[in-house]
Amino acid sequence: MELDTVSSSKPSGTAGGPAIDAVRAYWDAQVDNWKIATFTSGTPEFFQQVERYRFEKLEYLADVVDFTGFSGQQVLDVGCGLANDLSRFAAGGAEVTGVDIAPRAIQLAEANFAQRGLLGEFHVMDGERLDFPPESFDAVYCHTVLQFTPDPVRMIQGIHRVLKPGGLAILMMVNRRSWMNLLRHVMRVEVDHLDAPVYHRVTRAEFRQMLSVFRHVDVVPERFPVPTRVHRGLKALLFNAGFVTVFNALPRAWTRGSGHHLMAFCRK
């Protein structure tokens, strides 16, 4: 299977290869570069503001992911970033581990947990080369990461390896046939991190194929239009007042397949 990839550096599956180095450098610089943020990076106000914005923009997340349902279980977040999502698992009683390729992300994740009084284990680690024994975790969460790694299939296989039998992997990939990709071409709407060294997009069928190592897979398109609070001007006005209202007035059965995010719930 050949992925639909936008890349400013040729993808490389080799350890320490040019694409991995570029991905690490990019996210080390971008992890706390949130357009919505008005507070200093690393402060409690910064983490709270970014988390609030993320869960407003991705309003489906709190509905489809049971963050409080893993009490006493070992949960791994691959590509944890600021660890705002992981903090919800920890607050729900999970024993959590976060890994990220960017050292700056791990530094901020540790600060975030310390400020919240939460316990977690964090490591600078390439998600394609997870350095954990097989069958270490009851659940693995990997959101907004697979599209940015040079070899997402390798990352998925590594996630499968460290997951316990019967364990749950919650994974996400960008839908090539989404409303946002269409809007990007029609109205030249800006898409976050399209300038990343690697950016993959797949169809629902292709994502299922990538996940074939799992015993059971359910792939559900999510992320539908919500009003933008970042952009300004005529395009933002047309998007908020026109497109968002009209799109969400349509029956979801008609638009479900165009969700920008493909959420996969996989059992080993």
N, C-alpha and C positions, 0 to 999 in steps of 0.2 A: 504494500500500500504506500502510495506517495502522498505526503502531507502537502496541503496548501500552505506555503510558508513565505512570509515576508521577512527578509533577513539582510542585515547590513554587514554580516560576517558569515562566511560559509559554515553551516552546521558541522560540528565535529563530535564524534562519539568517543574520542580518545581522552583519557585522563589528562587534565591540564592542557587540553587542546585550545586552539584560538577562540572557539566559540564559548567554551566554558569560562575562559579568562575574561572575555568580553562581557558575558552575562554577570559574572561576579562584580566586575568594575561598574557596570551599569546600575545594578541594584544597590551597591554600596553607596552610590551617589543619589539614587532615587527613592530609597525606602522611606525617607521622611519628607520627601518633596511633594506635599499635598497642597493643591491649589486652594483648597478650602481653609487651610490652617492659618490662623491668625496668632496663635500662641507659640512660644519658643519650643523647638523640638526637644522632646525628652521630659517636658513638664507634665504634671497630671492633667492640666487643662488641655494640653496638646493631644494626649492620648484619648481623652474623653471626647474632644471635638472631632477627631478623625474617626473614632468608633461610631459616633452618632451619625456622621455623614455616610460612612460605609453602609450602615444598616438601614439608612433611609434610601440610599441609591439601590442597594441590593435588598429590597424589602422582603423578598421571598426567603432569605436565609433563615431567619428566625422561625419561619413556618415549616421548612422542610428538614432542618437539622435540629435534632433533639439534643441541644447542648447540655441539658441537665440529666440526660438519660444514661450517663456512663459512670455513675458514682462507684468508686472503688475499682474501676477498670483502668488499664494502662492505655493511654491515648497518645499517639504520635501525630504531630503536625509537621508535614513536609513543606518547607518554604513558609515558615511561620511569620515572617515579616515582623511587624510590631507586636505580634502575639495578642492582638485584641480578640480575635476569634478564639484562640487557645485559652484566653482568660475566662471565657464563658464555660468551656469544658471544666476548667479548674474550679471555678466558682460552684459548679454543679457537683463537685466531689470527685472528679476524675484525677488520677495520678498522671500528670502530663509531661511530655517531652517535646521540645520544639527544636527543629533544625532549620538552618538557612545557609545558603551559599555565601551570603554577604556578612562579613564581620560586624558592620555597622548595625545590621538588623538584629543580630544577637545581643549586641550591647544595649540597644533600645528595648528589646523584649525583656531582658533581665531587669532593666530599670522600671518598665511598666509593671511587671509582677511584684517587684519590691515595693513600689508605691501603693499597690492594691492590697498588699499583705497576702499574696498568693504564693504557693509553692510550685516550682516547676524546674525541670532540668533542661538546659539549653546547650547546643553545640553548633559550632560553625562546621557545616557539612554539605557536600554536594548531594542533592537528593537523588541523583542517578547512581550514587555509590554509597548507599546507606550502610554505615558501619555498626550494625547491630546483629546479634545472633538471630538465626531463623526463629520465627514464631514467638516474637518478643511482645507483641502488642495485641490488645483486644480490638482496637479500632485505629485506623489511620485516616487522617483528614488532609486533603491536599486541594486547596482552592486558590484559583488565580495563579497557578504555578506551571502546570503542564504545558500551556501554550508558549511559555517563555524558556523552556529547556531544550537544548539541542536534540535530545533523543527521548521523547516522552514515553515511548514504549519501554525503553530500558528503565525509566523511573517507575512505571507501572509494575514491571516485573519485580523490581526491588521492593516495592510496597507489598506486593503479594508474598514475597519471601519472608518479610519480617512480621506478617500478620498471622495470628494464631488460627488454627482450623476453626471455621465457623465465625471468624471475626468479620467486622464490617469495614470496608473502605469507602469513604465518601470523597469522590473525586469530581473535578470540574474541567471542562474544556470549552473553547470558544466555538460556537456554531457558525460554519461558513455560510449557511443559508438563513442568517438572522435578519431581523428588521433593521438592526443597527448597521450591518454591513451594506444593506441596500441603501439606507439613508446616507451613509458615508459617500457612496458613489453619486447619488442623486443631488444631495445638498452640500457635499463636501464637509460633512460634519466631522469634527475632530474626535478621534478615538484615543483614549488614554494608552500610552506606552506602545503605540504602533511603531515608534522609532527604536524599540528595544532590539538588541542584537539578533534575537530570534523571536518570531511570532507565528505560531501555527494556528490554523483554522481547519476544522474537520466537519464532516456531516455526521448525523446521528448514527448512521450505519457504520461509518468508518470508526467512530469512537467505540462502538460495540465490538468491532473487530479487534481493536487495540486492547480491549478488556477481556478477551477470550480466555485468558489464563484463569479467570474466576469461575467458580461453580455456578453462580447466579448473578445476573446483572440486570438492573433496571435503569434506563437512561431517560431522564425527563427534561425537556427544554424549559428553562426558567429565565428570569430577568426580562421584564417587559418595560415599556417606557414609563419613566417618572419625570416630573419637571426638573429641569436643570437649575442648580443654584450657583454654578460656576461660570457658565457662559453668559454673555451679555449681547445686546444689539438685536437687530432684526431677526437673525436666524434663531436666537434663543426665544424671542417672542413668538415666532411662527411655530417653533417646536413645542413650547409650553402650552400656548393657547389653542393651537390647531392640532398638530400631529398627536400629541399625548392624549388629548381628549377624544379625538376620533378613533384612534387605535384601540384605546381601552374601552370604548363603547361597543366595539365589535364583540360578538360571542367568542369567549376564549377558545372554544373548540375550533374556530376558524384560524386563530392566530397562534395556537400552541406550538406548532412546529417551527415558528420563527423566533422563539426565545433565543436571546443572545448567548446565554450560558447553557451548556449541556451538563446537567447534574447526574452523576452516576452513583448508584448505591449498589455495592458489590459484596457478595459473600464468598468467602474462601471455602 
